[in-house]
């Protein structure tokens, strides 16, 4: 359920708004237990996603590091290798 929640800080190219929103949506899904909320809960669910996305964006823009930015393709390849070792294939 949380496959879109990934480290988003210090990447080249920088994180996009869509990536932050996807991670926020997965977070709200996880803590609420809803993949898709009912009509009665839809407004509260979407408001939570919006607020968490905003807070996450503010956090990411305020963080500082001296480390060089990570390359997205290299990190994706490392993740694929870890998954292959873990699950075979």
C-alpha positions in Angstrom: 0.0 0.0 0.0 2.9 2.4 0.7 4.9 1.8 -2.4 4.9 5.5 -3.4 6.3 6.6 -0.1 10.0 7.0 -0.9 12.8 9.3 0.2 12.1 12.5 -1.7 14.9 14.8 -0.4 18.2 15.6 -2.3 17.5 14.2 -5.7 18.6 15.4 -9.1 16.2 16.3 -10.7 14.3 17.6 -7.7 11.1 16.1 -6.5 7.9 17.1 -8.3 4.6 18.2 -6.8 3.1 15.0 -8.2 5.6 12.8 -6.4 4.9 14.6 -3.1 1.1 14.3 -3.7 1.4 10.5 -4.4 3.4 9.9 -1.2 0.9 12.0 0.7 -2.0 10.0 -0.7 -0.3 6.7 0.2 0.3 8.0 3.7 -3.3 9.0 4.2 -4.5 5.7 2.8 -2.2 3.8 5.2 -3.2 5.7 8.4 -6.9 5.8 7.5 -7.2 2.3 6.3 -9.1 3.5 3.3 -8.0 2.9 -0.3 -10.9 4.9 -1.5 -13.0 6.7 1.2 -16.7 6.7 1.2 -18.6 9.8 0.1 -19.1 10.8 3.8 -15.3 10.7 4.3 -14.1 12.0 1.0 -13.8 15.7 1.9 -11.8 14.9 5.1 -9.6 12.4 3.2 -8.8 14.9 0.4 -8.2 17.7 2.9 -5.7 15.5 4.7 -3.9 14.6 1.5 -3.7 18.4 0.6 -2.4 19.3 4.0 0.2 16.6 4.2 1.4 17.4 0.7 1.8 21.1 1.7 3.6 20.2 4.9 5.9 17.8 3.0 6.7 20.4 0.4 7.6 22.9 3.1 9.8 20.4 4.8 11.6 19.3 1.7 12.4 23.0 0.7 13.6 23.8 4.2 16.0 20.9 4.6 19.7 21.5 3.9 22.6 19.1 3.2 26.2 19.1 2.0 25.8 15.7 0.3 25.7 15.7 -3.5 22.2 15.1 -4.9 21.4 11.4 -5.6 20.7 10.3 -9.2 17.2 9.0 -9.6 18.2 6.3 -12.2 21.0 5.0 -10.1 18.8 4.8 -7.0 16.0 3.0 -9.0 18.6 0.5 -10.2 19.8 -0.2 -6.7 16.2 -0.7 -5.5 15.6 -3.2 -8.4 18.7 -5.1 -7.4 17.6 -5.2 -3.8 14.2 -6.5 -4.8 15.7 -9.1 -7.0 17.9 -10.4 -4.1 15.0 -10.3 -1.7 12.3 -11.8 -4.0 14.3 -13.6 -6.6 14.0 -13.1 -10.3 
